[in-house]
Amino acid sequence: MSRAVPDGGAFALNLAVTAAAVLAIMLATFVVGVRTGRHRAVDVAWGLAFAELALVGYLLSDGRGDPGRRVLVTVLVAVWGVRLSAHLWWRARGLPEDRRYARMLARVPEGPARVRYALRKVYLLQAAIVWFVSLPVQAAQYVPSPPGALAWAGVGLWSVGLAFEAVGDRQLTRFKADPANRGRIMDRGLWRYTRHPNYFGDACVWWGVFLLVADTPVGWAFVLSPLLMTWLLAFGSGKPMLERRLAAERPGWAEYAARTSGFVPLPPRRDPSTPTAPPARPHP
């Protein structure tokens, strides 16, 4: 484990500047959402906000952290964030408001009250989550020692996560593009082993990023960041909300869920409705 620790004073200033940066991009997205009447643009801003924050931290940490570690963590987060935002933008082209946000905002009457509610519950909340989840990114950029074995293991875990996200998203996009699959459950490719390869991949990405600072004495102080992201994906606003909707809309969902792991990829369980072959009778 590295004995080097980040520069506390410079890191504190970094935290303030990055908070202002992520707030700025979310407020700009809020203005777009109000003008267009579609708040789903915040999903596109989500990945870009992480990439922006990593770049700001890289610029602020010049001369403070190890150049190789700074470049490494910035590139990993930027690649993940830009890919995710590009995918979500492409998927949402021409679509109406996301049903999640429509249901959330329907709780408040139209008018200024709904606008303020959207600002608090959608944009400011997501800005706070982005900033908190990215704390390991910011800390890694101020570590003066080069990456060690644990950090490189993090790069490997990040690579696994990005592959699960990108391949899972691509497989689902191709599945939905085929009219013959309308109303059917996606249970092919990675989706045969986990009901949410993209969410699993996202969790791996952020645990991998965390390992880039975990090889320092203060690194484990930031473990709550990947824990929060994993909780949101597996138990918060990710998997549970999506599965409630799919269970209500997709025939065959219960059977798919019964045989397929909910998060971590595992071999499919045998369908209990499938009869097993009778044991062979011994020859007389």
C-alpha positions in Angstrom: 0.0 0.0 0.0 1.3 3.5 -0.9 2.4 5.6 2.1 1.6 8.8 0.2 -1.5 10.8 1.1 -3.3 13.5 -0.9 -2.7 17.2 -0.2 -5.5 18.0 2.2 -5.8 21.8 1.5 -5.7 21.5 -2.2 -8.1 18.6 -2.1 -10.6 20.6 0.0 -10.5 23.4 -2.6 -11.0 20.8 -5.3 -14.2 19.5 -3.6 -15.7 23.0 -3.6 -14.9 23.7 -7.2 -16.2 20.3 -8.4 -19.4 20.8 -6.5 -19.9 24.1 -8.3 -19.1 22.4 -11.6 -21.6 19.6 -11.3 -24.2 22.0 -10.0 -23.7 24.2 -13.1 -24.2 21.3 -15.6 -27.3 20.1 -13.7 -28.8 23.6 -13.6 -28.2 24.0 -17.3 -30.0 20.7 -17.9 -32.8 21.8 -15.7 -33.3 24.9 -17.9 -33.5 22.6 -21.0 -35.9 20.3 -19.2 -38.3 23.2 -18.3 -38.2 24.7 -21.8 -38.8 21.4 -23.6 -41.2 19.9 -21.0 -39.1 16.7 -20.9 -36.8 16.1 -17.9 -35.4 12.9 -19.3 -32.4 14.9 -20.5 -31.0 14.6 -17.0 -30.2 11.0 -17.8 -27.9 12.2 -20.6 -26.4 14.8 -18.3 -25.7 12.1 -15.7 -22.7 10.6 -17.5 -21.5 13.9 -18.8 -21.5 15.3 -15.3 -19.1 12.6 -14.1 -16.8 13.2 -17.1 -16.9 16.9 -16.5 -16.1 16.4 -12.8 -13.1 14.1 -13.6 -11.7 16.6 -16.1 -12.1 19.5 -13.6 -10.3 17.5 -11.0 -7.6 16.6 -13.4 -6.9 20.3 -14.1 -7.0 21.3 -10.5 -4.7 18.6 -9.4 -1.9 19.6 -11.8 1.4 19.4 -9.9 -0.2 17.7 -6.9 -0.9 14.1 -7.9 1.0 11.5 -9.8 0.6 12.3 -13.5 0.0 8.7 -14.5 -2.7 8.1 -11.9 -4.4 11.4 -12.7 -4.5 10.5 -16.4 -5.7 7.0 -15.7 -8.6 7.9 -13.5 -9.7 10.8 -15.7 -9.7 8.6 -18.9 -11.6 5.8 -17.2 -14.4 8.0 -15.9 -14.6 10.1 -19.1 -14.8 7.0 -21.3 -17.5 5.5 -19.1 -19.5 8.8 -18.9 -19.4 9.8 -22.5 -20.4 6.3 -23.7 -23.3 6.1 -21.3 -24.6 9.6 -22.2 -24.2 8.9 -25.9 -26.2 5.6 -25.6 -29.0 7.3 -23.6 -29.2 10.2 -26.0 -29.5 7.9 -29.0 -32.1 5.7 -27.2 -34.2 8.7 -26.2 -34.3 10.5 -29.6 -37.8 11.6 -30.4 -39.4 9.9 -27.4 -41.8 11.6 -25.0 -41.1 12.2 -21.3 -39.7 9.3 -19.4 -42.5 7.5 -17.4 -40.4 7.6 -14.2 -40.2 11.4 -14.2 -43.8 11.8 -15.5 -45.1 9.8 -12.5 -42.9 11.6 -10.1 -43.9 15.1 -11.2 -47.6 14.2 -11.5 -47.7 14.2 -7.7 -47.5 18.0 -7.8 -49.9 20.3 -9.6 -48.7 22.0 -12.8 -47.1 25.4 -12.4 -44.2 26.9 -10.4 -44.6 24.3 -7.6 -44.0 21.4 -10.1 -40.9 23.2 -11.5 -39.5 23.7 -8.0 -40.2 20.0 -7.2 -38.4 18.9 -10.3 -35.4 21.0 -9.4 -35.1 19.5 -6.0 -36.1 15.9 -6.6 -34.5 15.4 -10.0 -31.6 17.8 -10.6 -30.3 18.8 -7.3 -30.5 15.3 -5.9 -28.7 13.9 -8.9 -26.0 16.6 -8.6 -25.4 15.6 -5.0 -25.2 11.9 -5.9 -22.8 12.6 -8.8 -20.5 14.6 -6.5 -20.6 12.0 -3.7 -20.0 9.0 -5.9 -17.1 10.7 -7.6 -15.2 11.3 -4.4 -12.8 8.4 -5.1 -12.1 10.0 -8.6 -11.2 13.3 -7.0 -9.1 11.8 -4.3 -7.1 9.6 -6.7 -6.1 12.6 -8.7 -4.3 14.0 -5.6 -2.3 10.9 -4.7 1.4 11.7 -5.4 2.5 8.0 -5.8 2.1 6.0 -9.0 -0.6 3.3 -9.3 0.2 0.0 -7.6 -1.1 -3.5 -8.0 -4.5 -2.7 -6.4 -5.1 0.2 -8.7 -4.3 -1.9 -11.7 -6.7 -4.5 -10.5 -9.3 -1.7 -10.4 -8.6 -1.0 -14.1 -9.3 -4.7 -14.8 -12.6 -4.6 -12.8 -13.5 -1.3 -14.6 -12.9 -3.1 -17.9 -15.2 -6.0 -17.0 -17.9 -3.5 -15.9 -17.7 -1.4 -19.1 -17.9 -4.6 -21.2 -21.0 -5.7 -19.4 -22.6 -2.3 -19.8 -21.7 -1.8 -23.5 -22.4 -5.4 -24.6 -25.6 -5.6 -22.6 -26.9 -2.3 -24.0 -26.0 -3.3 -27.5 -27.7 -6.6 -27.2 -30.9 -5.0 -25.8 -30.9 -2.4 -28.5 -30.7 -5.0 -31.3 -33.4 -7.1 -29.6 -35.8 -4.1 -29.4 -35.2 -3.1 -33.0 -36.7 -6.4 -34.2 -40.5 -6.0 -34.5 -40.9 -9.7 -33.8 -39.7 -9.2 -30.2 -42.3 -6.6 -29.3 -43.7 -7.4 -25.9 -41.2 -10.2 -25.3 -38.6 -10.6 -22.6 -35.0 -10.2 -23.5 -33.3 -13.4 -22.3 -30.4 -13.8 -24.7 -26.7 -13.1 -24.5 -25.7 -11.5 -21.2 -29.3 -11.2 -20.3 -29.5 -15.0 -19.9 -27.2 -14.8 -16.9 -28.4 -11.6 -15.2 -31.6 -9.6 -15.5 -29.5 -6.4 -15.4 -26.0 -6.7 -17.1 -25.9 -3.0 -17.5 -26.5 -2.3 -13.8 -24.0 -5.0 -12.8 -21.5 -3.5 -15.1 -22.1 0.0 -13.7 -21.4 -1.3 -10.2 -18.2 -3.0 -11.3 -17.0 0.3 -13.0 -17.4 2.2 -9.8 -15.8 -0.4 -7.6 -12.9 -0.5 -10.1 -12.6 3.3 -9.9 -12.6 3.1 -6.1 -9.6 0.7 -6.2 -7.5 3.5 -7.8 -7.5 5.2 -4.5 -7.8 2.2 -2.2 -4.1 1.6 -2.2 -3.5 4.7 -0.1 -3.9 5.1 3.7 -6.9 7.3 3.3 -8.4 5.5 0.4 -10.9 3.4 2.3 -12.5 6.6 3.7 -14.2 6.8 0.3 -15.8 3.3 0.2 -19.2 4.7 0.8 -19.2 6.1 -2.7 -19.3 2.8 -4.6 -21.5 1.4 -1.9 -24.1 4.1 -2.6 -23.9 3.6 -6.3 -24.4 -0.2 -5.9 -27.3 0.3 -3.5 -29.0 2.7 -6.0 -28.6 0.2 -8.8 -29.6 -2.9 -7.0 -32.0 -1.7 -4.3 -32.9 1.9 -5.0 -34.0 3.7 -8.2 -32.5 1.1 -10.6 -33.5 -2.6 -10.5 -36.6 -2.4 -8.3 -38.4 0.3 -10.2 -37.6 -1.2 -13.6 -38.7 -4.7 -12.5 -42.0 -3.5 -11.1 -42.8 -2.0 -14.5 -41.6 -5.1 -16.4 -43.6 -7.4 -14.2 -46.8 -5.5 -15.0 -46.1 -5.1 -18.7 -44.3 -8.2 -19.9 -45.9 -11.6 -20.0 -43.4 -14.3 -19.0 -41.5 -12.0 -16.6 -42.1 -14.1 -13.6 -40.7 -17.2 -15.3 -37.7 -15.2 -16.5 -37.0 -13.8 -13.1 -37.3 -17.3 -11.5 -34.5 -18.7 -13.6 -32.3 -15.6 -14.0 -30.0 -14.0 -11.4 -31.2 -10.6 -10.3 -27.8 -8.9 -10.4 -24.6 -10.9 -10.3 -24.3 -13.0 -13.5 -24.9 -16.7 -12.7 -25.8 -19.8 -14.7 -29.6 -19.9 -15.3 -31.6 -21.9 -12.8 -33.6 -24.7 -14.2 -37.2 -23.8 -14.9 -39.2 -25.6 -12.3 -42.0 -26.1 -14.8 -39.7 -28.1 -17.0 -40.2 -31.9 -16.4 -37.2 -33.9 -15.7 -36.5 -37.2 -17.4 -37.5 -40.2 -15.4 -34.6 -42.3 -14.0 -33.5 -45.1 -16.3 -34.9 -48.5 -15.3 -32.3 -51.2 -14.7 -32.2 -54.0 -17.2 -33.7 -57.3 -15.9 
